[in-house]
Every structure is written in C-alpha cells, then in structure tokens.
Amino acid sequence: MAASRASGTRAPAEPAETARQERAEGELAGQEPAGHEPTGHEPTGHESAGHESAGHEFMAPEEWASWLALLQLQQMVLAELDTQLRHRHGLAVTEFDVLITLFNAPGQRLQMSALARQVMLSPAGTTHLVTRLERDGLVRRAVDPADRRRWFTVLTTDGDTMLRAARRTHNDVLRRTFLALTSAADRRTLERLWQRLSRVRAGAR
C-alpha cells in the first residue's frame, strides 16, 4: 500500500473536472451571457435588429429553460459530490466514477479504452486517474492474456473498501440534491432519456 494509505486515510486528490462538466460549460458559454436567466421571451432576429444581439440565433424560451435547468442541476450535484467525496474520503468524483465503473464491470476489470469510454473521459485523462488510483492501491493493472500489448485496469480489495465507504456519501448527496429537487415523474422522464441515449451510443459503436 502507498504511504498515504498507511494510516487508513488518503492524500487529497488533485483537482479534476469531468469531461461532462467541461462540455457543459463550453456549450453554456456559446449560448447566452453568463448568469442569463430566461425571461419568458427571448428576442427574435427581427426584434433584436439594431441591438448588439442582431444576427444571433436564439432558442425558444422553453428550449433554453429546459437546457439551463439540466446544466444547473448537473453542475450543482457534481460540485457537491466532488466536495463531499474529497472531504470525507480524499476521493475526487472522477475517481469515484472509475471505481464504481470497475465494480460494475465483468470481473471488475476493463481495458483502458473501454474504461475511458464508460467514464466519458479522454484516454489521457483516464490514464492519469488510473495512475493516481494505482499509486494508492485502489486499482492495479494486469496484462491482457489475449493481447499482451494491452492492459486491464482491475479493482483491488482496497478499492472495493474505499468504494463501499464512498457510496454512502455519494448516495447521501444525491438524496439531498438530485432526489430532493426532482419528482418521481421527473426521474421517469430522465430514465427514458437515459435509455434512448444508451441505444444511440450503442448504435454508434
């Protein structure tokens, strides 16, 4: 075990943001000024003539409001998850994603490319995370017997122990944020959307 784990604690993780956050922030910046709130009536091309917004294409109010709500909910929940996981377990939310993805994988192992795809990070970002987790004994690398040029990332016993403790924090945060702010009907809609997106992603492979 790494020295940082000798006392049962873990060194604070380096700052890391998920690719989901980065993409969301980039797309948000490309739509409206920061802090923009839907007013119920976005200007059209004709109405904005003569103003600085002339020539801009605006989304319909309900389109923009639904997108903004999704971004705000995602960013709020991820920020609180990252804060609490770091504070209680020294674990970044991206590192938690890696551990729980490996836990749910067949044999609790995945090739690096599959792991990067499932946690929605770049291959370089995933390699960086795995290196940190391996340093702390939470994962290990194992050569692929079918192709010795490839490696599996495998969840270790220490990684399973860390994940078991971190799950309680993860679930507590979700209950206080996401689940408290959405209704059962909201979550059914999101579940249907998740199923639709899963089919699209599966078809794209």
N, C-alpha and C positions, 0 to 999 in steps of 0.2 A: 504493500500500500504506500501511496505517496505520503511524504512527511506532513502535508496539510491535513491528512485524514487521521493522523496518529491519535489525536485527542477526541475523535468522533465528530469533529467539525470539518468544514471545508472552506478553503480560501475563497473570498468573494470572486464571482465570475467576472470576466472582463465585460464591459458594456457591449451589448449586441442587440440589434434590432432585426426582426424577422423580415423576410422579403415581402410578406404580405403588407406590413406597415409601410415599407419603402414604396411599394407600388401604389398604395392608397394615398400616401402623402403627395406623390408625384402627380397623380391624377386629380387630386383635390386642387392642387396649385394651378392646374391647367384649366379649371372651370371658372372659379369666381375668386374675388379678392379674399384674403384670409379674414375669417370672422364674419363672412357674409351669412346672413340668415334669410331664409325665404320670406318674402313679404306677401306672398299670395298672388303677386302679379309681376312677373319678370318682363322687362321691356322687349318688344319685338323689334325687327330691323327698322320698320317704319317709325315706331315710337322713339327709337333711340337716335334717329337722324339728327345731326347737329350736335350730338353729345360725344363724349370721349368713347362711349361704347358702340359708336356707329361701326357697322361691319361685323360685329361679334354675333355669333350664333348662340342663342340662349336655349336652355332646356325648358320644357314646360314646367310650371311650378310643382306639380305632383311628382314629376320625374326627378327634379332636383332635390325636393324634400325627402323622398324615399332614399335616394343615394346618400344624401348628407346624414340621414338617420343611421344608415348602415355603417358609414365610416365612423361616426361618433361613438356608436355602440362598440364597434370593434376596437377602436383606439382606447376607449375608456377601460374595457375589460382587459385587454392585453397589458396596458400600463399598470393596472392594479395587480394582475397576475405576476408580472415581472418584479414589481416592488416587493410583494409578499414572499414570493419564492426566493428572491435574493436575501431578504431579511431573515427568513426562518431557516433556509436550507443552503444558502450560498449558491443557489442554482438559478441561472437565467431561464426565462421562459422558453427560449430556443433550445436550451439543453434539456429541459423537461420534455419538449416535443420529441427530441431524439430518443430519450429513454422510453417514453410511452409508445413510440412507434416501434422500437425494437421489441418491447414487451409483447406487443400485439402481432408481431411477425412470426411466421412459421419457424420454429426452433429458436425464436428470439434472436434472429440474426438476419442481416440484409447486406447485399452488396452495396458499395458506396453510391453507385448511380441510382439504385432503387431507393436508398435512404434519402438522398438529396431530393429526388422527385416527390417522395411522400411528405417530407417536411417543408417542401416548397422553398428550398434554398439553393444557391448556386453550388456546383461541385466544390469550388474553392472554399466557400463559407462552411459547407458541411465538413470538409476535411479539417478545417480549423477547429470546429466544435468537437469533432471526434478526437482530435489530438489532445484537447483540454480534458475531455472526459476520460480518455485513456490514461492520461497523466495522474488523474485522481482515482484510478482503479474502478471506474464506473462502467466502462466498456473495455473490450480487448479486440484486437484484430486477429483474424485467423485466415490463413490462405485457403482459397477455393480449391478443393481437390480436383475439380473438373477442369480448372484453368488456373495454373499456378501463377499467372500474371495478375490475377485478380484477388481481392481480399474481401472477406466478410467483416462487418462490424457486429460484435456479439455483446449482448447484455451480460454483465457479470453478477455474481451474488451481491456484491456491494452496491451495484447499480440498482438491483431489484429492491434492496433495503432502502436506498435513498428514494426511489420512486414510490414505494409504499408510504413513506412518511410525507412526501411532497404531494401525493394525491389528496390527502386530507386538506392541505392548504389550497390546492387547486380547486377542489370541489366547494370549499367554503367561500372562496372568492366568487365563483360562478353563481352560487346561491344568493350572495349579497348584491351582485351586479346584474349579470345577464338574466338570471331566472326571476329576480325581483322586478325587473323592468319590462319583461315580456309576459304575455298571456299564453295560455295553452294553445289558443288559435294561432298566435304569432309563431310559436315554435313549430306547429304543424306545417305552417307555410314555409318556414325555413327548412324543415326536414324534406319537404317536397322539392324545394330548390336544390338542396344538397344532393338528393337522388338524381335530379336532372343533370346537375353539373358532373356528377360521378359518371353518368353514362356518356356525356360529351367527352370527358377526359379519357375514358376507356376506349372510345372510338377513335381518338386522336393518336393512340399509340400504334 
